[in-house]
Every structure is written in C-alpha cells, then in structure tokens.
C-alpha cells in the first residue's frame, strides 16, 4: 500500500518529467525568445544613451531629450517582448486584445490620460523648461522636473511642489524665467519731496545684493492716499532667494526713505456734527 510520502514522490516525479518534456520540446523556442529579449534590452539601453549624448551635444532641451529617448527605448522594448512572445503563440490576437484594452483603459483612466496629453503638449511646445520660474494655481517655484503626468517645482525652502499637468495647461500661468518680481509701496508725507524720495528708493534697491542689474529697478508715485503720497517700487530678484532678498529690499527702501522724507502714521479724520433736534429730558 502506497504511503503519503510515496504519493508526493510520484507527484514530484510526474511534475519533473512534465517540465523536462516541455523544456526538451520548446528548448529552442525558449532560447531564441531569451536571445531576442536580451538583444532588445541591450539595443534599447544603448540607443537611449546614444540619443541622450547626441541631444546634449546639440544643446537640446533636457525635457524634450528625455522624452524622445525614453519613447524610443519603450518602443524597442515593446517590440522585443512581442517578438519573444511570437516564438510561442500567434501575436495577431494579442495585438487586437491590446488595442481593445487600450480603448477600454482610455475610458476608465480619463484623468491620468488627460495629464499625459497635457504633459505631451508641454514637452512638445515647451512654454517653459527646467530652471524657469513658474507661477500657477497660487504656487510658484523653479521647474525641477517635467514628466508626462506632472510637473515639479522647487521653492526657496527646498520644498517640492507637484502639479498635475492638466492643472497647468488648463490654467493661466506665468513664466518669469529664473527671476521673480518684488513689488511694494511706502508712503511719504505731502510735505516731503518725492523727487528726493524716488531716486533714494531706486538706489536702495540697487544696493541690495541679488537684485537683477539686467532689468533696472523702478520706482514712482503709485497713488495719492488720504494721509500720504505712496511711492511704488519694483525690482527683479532670483527665485531661489526670493523672500530673503525681498526682506532686504524692503529694509533698504525703508532706511532710504526715512533719511530723506517723513513717513506719516495712518490717520483717520472723524467729523462730528451737532444735532439740530433737541434731546428729550
């Protein structure tokens, strides 16, 4: 009478014989499929590196270079997998199945696909590139990475802000290259001379390290308020040190205006009229 151990040994033996028979019968197909996969992976890796070097020599935008090289690599790997699969089965039904699945997936994953479509438009049209300063959806920072699904910004504090691409292409955004503008207002009294205060504000902004020299700082009368003449000023500063430079600019402007003009306190005039109707006693 066979014991449980004998049954397990017999089952293992049958499984082993089946595997060996499959390998003997399909050994050539398996070997050729592995060779096709190995060649495909090698060619894809080599061509990706080759294209990246060529794009780098020609000064092609890094985002566009990565997209094209990555797309070529993906196509080669896909073809290699299909050729390897064709060693065992007819791939015509598989191609039809992939097409039907792609159509169904496009309906089920509309949001990700819309992000990919927007990302493709960003990569091809290049309204901004890595290193530019982008202001969108109330966020701003330097573009760190652009992919098909999202764009990543890095702010002054090193925080990474990830924005889906459809939220960028579907909105109004501002590209200010490597810099961002600082704007402010400071008031002087009506008795002070704006012709002295305005040049002092401009020179104060120029004296701050980091303020862009290519675009000269600007200052002028912004408005006539109730108790002051408001001097508006603006200058461009690097995005990487936006807040730090902005604080220095405000401090320098305050010191410059205080030295040549009076800075009034906010005032509120209240007028009381005597009532002509006698009060009841």
C-alpha positions as YAML, in Angstrom:
chain: A
units: angstrom
residues:
- id: 1
  name: UNK
  ca: [0.00, 0.00, 0.00]
- id: 2
  name: UNK
  ca: [1.38, 3.40, -1.05]
- id: 3
  name: UNK
  ca: [2.17, 5.82, 1.73]
- id: 4
  name: UNK
  ca: [1.57, 9.60, 1.56]
- id: 5
  name: UNK
  ca: [5.32, 10.09, 1.08]
- id: 6
  name: UNK
  ca: [5.26, 7.75, -1.93]
- id: 7
  name: UNK
  ca: [2.36, 9.72, -3.44]
- id: 8
  name: UNK
  ca: [4.24, 13.01, -3.02]
- id: 9
  name: UNK
  ca: [7.38, 11.50, -4.58]
- id: 10
  name: UNK
  ca: [5.32, 10.22, -7.50]
- id: 11
  name: UNK
  ca: [3.66, 13.63, -7.95]
- id: 12
  name: UNK
  ca: [7.02, 15.40, -7.88]
- id: 13
  name: UNK
  ca: [8.38, 12.89, -10.37]
- id: 14
  name: UNK
  ca: [5.48, 13.48, -12.77]
- id: 15
  name: UNK
  ca: [5.86, 17.26, -12.46]
- id: 16
  name: UNK
  ca: [9.59, 17.00, -13.11]
- id: 17
  name: UNK
  ca: [9.04, 14.79, -16.15]
- id: 18
  name: UNK
  ca: [6.46, 17.26, -17.50]
- id: 19
  name: UNK
  ca: [8.83, 20.22, -17.04]
- id: 20
  name: UNK
  ca: [11.72, 18.35, -18.65]
- id: 21
  name: UNK
  ca: [9.49, 17.30, -21.54]
- id: 22
  name: UNK
  ca: [8.35, 20.90, -22.05]
- id: 23
  name: UNK
  ca: [11.94, 22.15, -21.99]
- id: 24
  name: UNK
  ca: [13.05, 19.48, -24.47]
- id: 25
  name: UNK
  ca: [10.15, 20.20, -26.80]
- id: 26
  name: UNK
  ca: [10.35, 24.01, -26.56]
- id: 27
  name: UNK
  ca: [14.02, 24.48, -25.66]
- id: 28
  name: UNK
  ca: [14.89, 26.09, -28.97]
- id: 29
  name: UNK
  ca: [11.92, 28.46, -28.75]
- id: 30
  name: UNK
  ca: [12.77, 29.44, -25.17]
- id: 31
  name: UNK
  ca: [16.42, 30.03, -26.05]
- id: 32
  name: UNK
  ca: [15.55, 32.15, -29.10]
- id: 33
  name: UNK
  ca: [12.98, 34.15, -27.07]
- id: 34
  name: UNK
  ca: [15.57, 34.87, -24.36]
- id: 35
  name: UNK
  ca: [18.09, 35.89, -27.01]
- id: 36
  name: UNK
  ca: [15.54, 38.25, -28.60]
- id: 37
  name: UNK
  ca: [14.78, 39.81, -25.19]
- id: 38
  name: UNK
  ca: [18.47, 40.19, -24.35]
- id: 39
  name: UNK
  ca: [19.22, 41.82, -27.71]
- id: 40
  name: UNK
  ca: [16.18, 44.09, -27.37]
- id: 41
  name: UNK
  ca: [17.16, 45.27, -23.88]
- id: 42
  name: UNK
  ca: [20.76, 45.87, -24.99]
- id: 43
  name: UNK
  ca: [19.74, 47.84, -28.09]
- id: 44
  name: UNK
  ca: [17.19, 49.88, -26.10]
- id: 45
  name: UNK
  ca: [19.74, 50.78, -23.42]
- id: 46
  name: UNK
  ca: [22.46, 51.60, -25.95]
- id: 47
  name: UNK
  ca: [20.19, 53.69, -28.17]
- id: 48
  name: UNK
  ca: [18.81, 55.61, -25.15]
- id: 49
  name: UNK
  ca: [22.35, 56.54, -24.04]
- id: 50
  name: UNK
  ca: [23.35, 57.39, -27.63]
- id: 51
  name: UNK
  ca: [20.38, 59.71, -28.16]
- id: 52
  name: UNK
  ca: [20.93, 61.46, -24.82]
- id: 53
  name: UNK
  ca: [24.57, 62.17, -25.75]
- id: 54
  name: UNK
  ca: [23.58, 63.48, -29.17]
- id: 55
  name: UNK
  ca: [20.90, 65.72, -27.70]
- id: 56
  name: UNK
  ca: [23.36, 67.00, -25.10]
- id: 57
  name: UNK
  ca: [25.92, 67.91, -27.77]
- id: 58
  name: UNK
  ca: [23.29, 69.77, -29.79]
- id: 59
  name: UNK
  ca: [22.02, 71.63, -26.72]
- id: 60
  name: UNK
  ca: [18.51, 70.16, -26.96]
- id: 61
  name: UNK
  ca: [16.18, 70.91, -24.06]
- id: 62
  name: UNK
  ca: [16.67, 68.23, -21.39]
- id: 63
  name: UNK
  ca: [12.94, 67.56, -21.03]
- id: 64
  name: UNK
  ca: [12.44, 67.00, -24.75]
- id: 65
  name: UNK
  ca: [15.61, 64.88, -24.91]
- id: 66
  name: UNK
  ca: [14.44, 62.61, -22.07]
- id: 67
  name: UNK
  ca: [11.00, 62.24, -23.63]
- id: 68
  name: UNK
  ca: [12.26, 61.27, -27.10]
- id: 69
  name: UNK
  ca: [14.98, 58.93, -25.79]
- id: 70
  name: UNK
  ca: [12.57, 57.31, -23.33]
- id: 71
  name: UNK
  ca: [9.90, 56.86, -26.01]
- id: 72
  name: UNK
  ca: [12.38, 55.18, -28.38]
- id: 73
  name: UNK
  ca: [13.55, 52.88, -25.58]
- id: 74
  name: UNK
  ca: [9.96, 51.93, -24.71]
- id: 75
  name: UNK
  ca: [9.11, 51.14, -28.34]
- id: 76
  name: UNK
  ca: [12.14, 48.88, -28.75]
- id: 77
  name: UNK
  ca: [11.40, 47.02, -25.52]
- id: 78
  name: UNK
  ca: [7.76, 46.56, -26.58]
- id: 79
  name: UNK
  ca: [8.80, 45.18, -29.96]
- id: 80
  name: UNK
  ca: [11.31, 42.81, -28.32]
- id: 81
  name: UNK
  ca: [8.63, 41.46, -25.97]
- id: 82
  name: UNK
  ca: [6.20, 40.94, -28.86]
- id: 83
  name: UNK
  ca: [8.81, 39.11, -30.96]
- id: 84
  name: UNK
  ca: [9.69, 36.90, -27.99]
- id: 85
  name: UNK
  ca: [6.03, 36.11, -27.38]
- id: 86
  name: UNK
  ca: [5.61, 35.32, -31.08]
- id: 87
  name: UNK
  ca: [8.01, 32.37, -30.66]
- id: 88
  name: UNK
  ca: [5.23, 30.54, -28.80]
- id: 89
  name: UNK
  ca: [1.94, 31.99, -30.00]
- id: 90
  name: UNK
  ca: [0.41, 33.93, -32.85]
- id: 91
  name: UNK
  ca: [0.56, 37.58, -31.79]
- id: 92
  name: UNK
  ca: [-2.26, 38.79, -34.07]
- id: 93
  name: UNK
  ca: [-5.00, 38.10, -31.46]
- id: 94
  name: UNK
  ca: [-2.74, 39.64, -28.80]
- id: 95
  name: UNK
  ca: [-2.36, 42.86, -30.80]
- id: 96
  name: UNK
  ca: [-6.14, 43.05, -31.22]
- id: 97
  name: UNK
  ca: [-6.58, 42.45, -27.50]
- id: 98
  name: UNK
  ca: [-4.09, 45.21, -26.67]
- id: 99
  name: UNK
  ca: [-5.98, 47.61, -28.93]
- id: 100
  name: UNK
  ca: [-9.33, 46.80, -27.31]
- id: 101
  name: UNK
  ca: [-7.81, 47.05, -23.85]
- id: 102
  name: UNK
  ca: [-6.28, 50.42, -24.68]
- id: 103
  name: UNK
  ca: [-9.69, 51.73, -25.75]
- id: 104
  name: UNK
  ca: [-11.31, 50.50, -22.54]
- id: 105
  name: UNK
  ca: [-8.50, 51.90, -20.43]
- id: 106
  name: UNK
  ca: [-8.86, 55.29, -22.08]
- id: 107
  name: UNK
  ca: [-12.42, 55.46, -20.75]
- id: 108
  name: UNK
  ca: [-11.54, 54.20, -17.28]
- id: 109
  name: UNK
  ca: [-8.48, 56.40, -16.82]
- id: 110
  name: UNK
  ca: [-9.54, 59.68, -18.34]
- id: 111
  name: UNK
  ca: [-7.89, 61.80, -15.63]
- id: 112
  name: UNK
  ca: [-4.40, 60.24, -15.94]
- id: 113
  name: UNK
  ca: [-4.66, 60.25, -19.73]
- id: 114
  name: UNK
  ca: [-5.57, 63.94, -19.72]
- id: 115
  name: UNK
  ca: [-2.47, 64.57, -17.62]
- id: 116
  name: UNK
  ca: [-0.36, 62.63, -20.13]
- id: 117
  name: UNK
  ca: [-1.87, 64.58, -23.01]
- id: 118
  name: UNK
  ca: [-1.14, 67.89, -21.28]
- id: 119
  name: UNK
  ca: [2.38, 66.69, -20.46]
- id: 120
  name: UNK
  ca: [2.97, 65.80, -24.09]
- id: 121
  name: UNK
  ca: [1.86, 69.29, -25.14]
- id: 122
  name: UNK
  ca: [4.19, 70.86, -22.59]
- id: 123
  name: UNK
  ca: [7.13, 68.77, -23.81]
- id: 124
  name: UNK
  ca: [6.47, 69.48, -27.49]
- id: 125
  name: UNK
  ca: [5.51, 73.19, -27.30]
- id: 126
  name: UNK
  ca: [7.84, 73.99, -24.38]
- id: 127
  name: UNK
  ca: [6.07, 77.02, -22.86]
- id: 128
  name: UNK
  ca: [8.56, 76.56, -20.01]
- id: 129
  name: UNK
  ca: [11.66, 74.44, -19.42]
- id: 130
  name: UNK
  ca: [13.61, 73.14, -16.43]
- id: 131
  name: UNK
  ca: [15.05, 76.08, -14.50]
- id: 132
  name: UNK
  ca: [12.27, 78.56, -15.35]
- id: 133
  name: UNK
  ca: [10.16, 80.14, -12.62]
- id: 134
  name: UNK
  ca: [6.51, 79.11, -12.86]
- id: 135
  name: UNK
  ca: [3.57, 80.68, -11.02]
- id: 136
  name: UNK
  ca: [0.37, 78.62, -11.28]
- id: 137
  name: UNK
  ca: [-2.55, 77.67, -9.03]
- id: 138
  name: UNK
  ca: [-1.27, 80.06, -6.32]
- id: 139
  name: UNK
  ca: [2.09, 78.26, -6.20]
- id: 140
  name: UNK
  ca: [5.46, 79.34, -7.54]
- id: 141
  name: UNK
  ca: [8.92, 77.86, -7.79]
- id: 142
  name: UNK
  ca: [11.63, 76.86, -10.21]
- id: 143
  name: UNK
  ca: [10.78, 73.99, -12.55]
- id: 144
  name: UNK
  ca: [12.72, 70.97, -11.33]
- id: 145
  name: UNK
  ca: [11.29, 68.19, -13.49]
- id: 146
  name: UNK
  ca: [8.73, 67.78, -16.28]
- id: 147
  name: UNK
  ca: [7.19, 64.36, -16.87]
- id: 148
  name: UNK
  ca: [4.16, 63.19, -18.83]
- id: 149
  name: UNK
  ca: [1.97, 63.07, -15.71]
- id: 150
  name: UNK
  ca: [3.11, 66.05, -13.64]
- id: 151
  name: UNK
  ca: [5.49, 68.99, -13.30]
- id: 152
  name: UNK
  ca: [7.57, 69.50, -10.16]
- id: 153
  name: UNK
  ca: [8.54, 72.93, -8.80]
- id: 154
  name: UNK
  ca: [11.13, 73.64, -6.11]
- id: 155
  name: UNK
  ca: [10.71, 76.70, -3.91]
- id: 156
  name: UNK
  ca: [13.19, 78.69, -1.88]
- id: 157
  name: UNK
  ca: [12.86, 76.37, 1.12]
- id: 158
  name: UNK
  ca: [13.66, 73.29, -0.94]
- id: 159
  name: UNK
  ca: [10.06, 72.05, -0.93]
- id: 160
  name: UNK
  ca: [8.95, 70.08, -3.98]
- id: 161
  name: UNK
  ca: [5.56, 71.13, -5.36]
- id: 162
  name: UNK
  ca: [3.97, 68.55, -7.67]
- id: 163
  name: UNK
  ca: [1.27, 69.86, -10.03]
- id: 164
  name: UNK
  ca: [-0.69, 67.62, -12.45]
- id: 165
  name: UNK
  ca: [-0.05, 68.77, -16.00]
- id: 166
  name: UNK
  ca: [-3.73, 69.27, -16.80]
- id: 167
  name: UNK
  ca: [-3.86, 71.84, -13.97]
- id: 168
  name: UNK
  ca: [-1.12, 73.79, -15.77]
- id: 169
  name: UNK
  ca: [-2.27, 73.66, -19.39]
- id: 170
  name: UNK
  ca: [-5.87, 74.37, -18.36]
- id: 171
  name: UNK
  ca: [-4.98, 77.49, -16.35]
- id: 172
  name: UNK
  ca: [-3.24, 80.83, -16.86]
- id: 173
  name: UNK
  ca: [0.36, 80.54, -15.67]
- id: 174
  name: UNK
  ca: [3.27, 82.97, -15.52]
- id: 175
  name: UNK
  ca: [6.79, 82.06, -16.65]
- id: 176
  name: UNK
  ca: [9.30, 84.59, -15.31]
- id: 177
  name: UNK
  ca: [12.45, 82.67, -16.32]
- id: 178
  name: UNK
  ca: [14.98, 82.48, -13.47]
- id: 179
  name: UNK
  ca: [13.69, 85.51, -11.54]
- id: 180
  name: UNK
  ca: [10.57, 86.82, -9.84]
- id: 181
  name: UNK
  ca: [9.42, 90.38, -9.30]
- id: 182
  name: UNK
  ca: [9.29, 92.14, -5.92]
- id: 183
  name: UNK
  ca: [6.70, 94.89, -5.59]
- id: 184
  name: UNK
  ca: [6.00, 97.17, -2.65]
- id: 185
  name: UNK
  ca: [4.64, 100.55, -1.56]
- id: 186
  name: UNK
  ca: [5.89, 103.04, 1.02]
- id: 187
  name: UNK
  ca: [4.19, 106.31, 1.93]
- id: 188
  name: UNK
  ca: [5.71, 109.77, 2.42]
- id: 189
  name: UNK
  ca: [4.01, 112.88, 3.77]
- id: 190
  name: UNK
  ca: [2.58, 115.52, 1.43]
- id: 191
  name: UNK
  ca: [5.19, 117.94, 2.76]
- id: 192
  name: UNK
  ca: [8.06, 115.70, 1.62]
- id: 193
  name: UNK
  ca: [9.72, 115.97, -1.78]
- id: 194
  name: UNK
  ca: [9.05, 112.89, -3.98]
- id: 195
  name: UNK
  ca: [11.90, 113.94, -6.29]
- id: 196
  name: UNK
  ca: [14.26, 113.10, -3.44]
- id: 197
  name: UNK
  ca: [12.47, 110.01, -2.18]
- id: 198
  name: UNK
  ca: [12.10, 108.25, -5.55]
- id: 199
  name: UNK
  ca: [15.82, 108.30, -6.52]
- id: 200
  name: UNK
  ca: [16.69, 107.22, -2.97]
- id: 201
  name: UNK
  ca: [14.36, 104.21, -3.29]
- id: 202
  name: UNK
  ca: [15.92, 103.23, -6.64]
- id: 203
  name: UNK
  ca: [19.46, 103.47, -5.28]
- id: 204
  name: UNK
  ca: [18.45, 101.50, -2.19]
- id: 205
  name: UNK
  ca: [17.18, 98.64, -4.37]
- id: 206
  name: UNK
  ca: [20.34, 98.70, -6.49]
- id: 207
  name: UNK
  ca: [22.48, 98.40, -3.37]
- id: 208
  name: UNK
  ca: [20.91, 95.09, -2.32]
- id: 209
  name: UNK
  ca: [22.90, 92.04, -3.34]
- id: 210
  name: UNK
  ca: [20.88, 89.77, -5.61]
- id: 211
  name: UNK
  ca: [18.72, 92.42, -7.28]
- id: 212
  name: UNK
  ca: [18.96, 91.90, -11.03]
- id: 213
  name: UNK
  ca: [21.02, 94.50, -12.85]
- id: 214
  name: UNK
  ca: [19.82, 93.50, -16.33]
- id: 215
  name: UNK
  ca: [16.32, 94.84, -15.57]
- id: 216
  name: UNK
  ca: [16.79, 98.14, -13.68]
- id: 217
  name: UNK
  ca: [14.65, 98.67, -10.56]
- id: 218
  name: UNK
  ca: [11.72, 101.05, -10.92]
- id: 219
  name: UNK
  ca: [10.05, 103.48, -8.53]
- id: 220
  name: UNK
  ca: [7.45, 106.24, -8.83]
- id: 221
  name: UNK
  ca: [4.31, 107.75, -7.36]
- id: 222
  name: UNK
  ca: [1.79, 104.93, -7.06]
- id: 223
  name: UNK
  ca: [-1.21, 106.80, -5.65]
- id: 224
  name: UNK
  ca: [-2.30, 109.79, -3.58]
- id: 225
  name: UNK
  ca: [-3.70, 108.39, -0.36]
- id: 226
  name: UNK
  ca: [-5.57, 110.22, 2.41]
- id: 227
  name: UNK
  ca: [-2.52, 110.91, 4.56]
- id: 228
  name: UNK
  ca: [0.43, 110.05, 2.32]
- id: 229
  name: UNK
  ca: [1.86, 110.03, -1.16]
- id: 230
  name: UNK
  ca: [2.53, 106.35, -1.84]
- id: 231
  name: UNK
  ca: [5.77, 105.51, -3.64]
- id: 232
  name: UNK
  ca: [5.59, 102.22, -5.50]
- id: 233
  name: UNK
  ca: [8.76, 100.26, -6.21]
- id: 234
  name: UNK
  ca: [9.56, 97.06, -8.08]
- id: 235
  name: UNK
  ca: [12.63, 95.01, -8.93]
- id: 236
  name: UNK
  ca: [13.57, 91.52, -10.10]
- id: 237
  name: UNK
  ca: [15.28, 89.05, -7.75]
- id: 238
  name: UNK
  ca: [16.37, 85.40, -8.10]
- id: 239
  name: UNK
  ca: [13.62, 82.90, -7.37]
- id: 240
  name: UNK
  ca: [15.99, 80.76, -5.29]
- id: 241
  name: UNK
  ca: [16.31, 83.59, -2.75]
- id: 242
  name: UNK
  ca: [13.05, 85.44, -3.35]
- id: 243
  name: UNK
  ca: [11.87, 86.03, 0.22]
- id: 244
  name: UNK
  ca: [15.34, 86.64, 1.67]
- id: 245
  name: UNK
  ca: [16.10, 89.27, -0.99]
- id: 246
  name: UNK
  ca: [12.62, 90.79, -0.70]
- id: 247
  name: UNK
  ca: [13.11, 91.37, 3.03]
- id: 248
  name: UNK
  ca: [16.46, 93.07, 2.36]
- id: 249
  name: UNK
  ca: [14.91, 95.28, -0.32]
- id: 250
  name: UNK
  ca: [12.09, 96.40, 1.99]
- id: 251
  name: UNK
  ca: [14.55, 97.20, 4.76]
- id: 252
  name: UNK
  ca: [16.83, 99.17, 2.43]
- id: 253
  name: UNK
  ca: [13.87, 101.12, 1.00]
- id: 254
  name: UNK
  ca: [12.61, 101.99, 4.47]
- id: 255
  name: UNK
  ca: [16.03, 103.23, 5.59]
- id: 256
  name: UNK
  ca: [16.48, 105.30, 2.42]
- id: 257
  name: UNK
  ca: [13.05, 106.99, 2.62]
- id: 258
  name: UNK
  ca: [13.40, 107.64, 6.35]
- id: 259
  name: UNK
  ca: [16.63, 109.53, 5.66]
- id: 260
  name: UNK
  ca: [15.14, 111.95, 3.15]
- id: 261
  name: UNK
  ca: [11.39, 112.18, 3.85]
- id: 262
  name: UNK
  ca: [8.77, 111.91, 6.55]
- id: 263
  name: UNK
  ca: [6.85, 108.66, 6.81]
- id: 264
  name: UNK
  ca: [3.42, 109.56, 8.22]
- id: 265
  name: UNK
  ca: [1.36, 107.47, 10.56]
- id: 266
  name: UNK
  ca: [-2.01, 106.29, 9.22]
- id: 267
  name: UNK
  ca: [-4.68, 108.83, 10.14]
- id: 268
  name: UNK
  ca: [-8.45, 108.76, 10.31]
- id: 269
  name: UNK
  ca: [-10.40, 112.02, 10.43]
- id: 270
  name: UNK
  ca: [-13.73, 111.87, 12.27]
- id: 271
  name: UNK
  ca: [-16.15, 114.80, 11.95]
- id: 272
  name: UNK
  ca: [-18.96, 115.20, 14.48]
- id: 273
  name: UNK
  ca: [-21.94, 117.40, 13.64]
- id: 274
  name: UNK
  ca: [-24.17, 118.99, 16.26]
- id: 275
  name: UNK
  ca: [-27.72, 117.75, 16.02]
- id: 276
  name: UNK
  ca: [-30.41, 120.39, 15.46]
- id: 277
  name: UNK
  ca: [-33.06, 118.26, 17.14]
- id: 278
  name: UNK
  ca: [-33.30, 118.93, 20.91]
- id: 279
  name: UNK
  ca: [-32.85, 115.94, 23.14]
- id: 280
  name: UNK
  ca: [-35.73, 115.00, 25.43]
- id: 281
  name: UNK
  ca: [-35.05, 115.48, 29.10]
...
